[in-house]
Amino acid sequence: MPLIAARFVNPHRLVIPLYALAMALLALAAGAWFVDARAEYRQLKQTEAAIRLKLAAAELRLKEQDRILQRLRNDPGFVESAIRRRLSQAKPGEVVFRFED
């Protein structure tokens, strides 16, 4: 009996459904990979935006520090006031008020 059943099954008729099944599985795998890649892309874009904000803040601090450095190099009055403020010193005749937080 198995010989008769094997005779009616044409192997060429199975090739097309098997290829269709293989293509469907590949399409599902590619779709899953695409969804994962898209999620990772969104997460990386969010990370990039956060890093760009930090960079902008750091650049602003750098500009302010550069401005202070230029004043320290070129403005003796600024240097004097910075030193007196840092060391809590006063010129003769000045009064220094200290406030505790």
C-alpha positions in Angstrom: 0.0 0.0 0.0 2.7 2.6 0.7 4.0 2.1 -2.9 0.6 3.1 -4.2 0.5 6.3 -2.0 4.0 7.3 -3.1 3.0 6.9 -6.7 0.2 9.5 -6.3 2.3 12.2 -4.6 4.1 14.2 -7.2 7.3 15.8 -5.7 7.1 18.7 -8.1 3.8 19.7 -6.6 5.4 20.1 -3.2 8.2 22.4 -4.3 6.1 25.5 -4.8 4.3 25.3 -1.4 7.6 24.7 0.3 9.2 27.7 -1.4 6.1 29.8 -0.5 6.4 28.7 3.1 10.2 29.4 3.2 9.5 32.9 1.7 6.8 33.6 4.2 9.1 32.6 7.1 11.9 34.8 5.7 9.5 37.7 5.4 8.3 37.3 9.0 12.0 37.1 10.2 12.8 40.2 8.2 9.8 42.0 9.6 10.8 41.2 13.1 14.3 42.3 12.5 13.0 45.6 11.0 10.8 46.3 14.0 13.8 45.7 16.3 16.0 47.9 14.2 13.4 50.7 14.2 13.0 50.6 18.0 16.8 50.8 18.4 16.9 53.7 15.9 14.3 55.6 17.9 16.2 55.0 21.1 19.5 56.2 19.6 17.8 59.3 18.3 16.6 60.1 21.8 20.0 59.5 23.2 21.5 61.8 20.5 19.0 64.6 21.4 19.9 64.3 25.1 23.6 64.4 24.3 23.1 67.4 22.0 21.4 69.3 24.8 24.3 68.5 27.2 26.8 69.6 24.5 24.9 72.9 24.0 25.0 73.5 27.8 28.7 72.7 27.9 29.4 75.1 25.0 27.6 77.9 26.9 29.7 77.2 30.0 32.8 77.2 27.9 31.9 80.6 26.3 31.3 82.1 29.7 34.5 80.7 31.1 36.4 82.0 28.1 34.9 85.4 28.6 36.0 85.4 32.3 39.4 84.2 31.3 39.8 87.1 28.8 38.7 89.6 31.4 41.2 88.1 33.9 44.0 88.5 31.3 43.0 92.1 30.2 41.1 93.8 33.0 43.1 94.5 36.2 40.0 95.9 37.9 38.2 92.6 37.3 41.2 90.6 38.6 41.3 92.8 41.8 37.6 92.4 42.4 37.7 88.7 41.8 40.6 88.2 44.2 38.9 90.3 46.9 35.6 88.5 46.5 37.3 85.1 46.6 39.5 85.9 49.7 36.8 88.1 51.4 39.2 91.0 51.4 38.4 94.7 51.4 40.1 97.9 50.4 40.9 100.4 53.2 37.6 102.2 54.0 35.4 99.5 52.5 33.0 97.4 54.6 32.4 93.7 53.9 29.0 92.3 54.8 28.9 88.5 55.2 25.6 86.7 55.1 25.1 83.1 56.2 22.8 81.0 54.2 
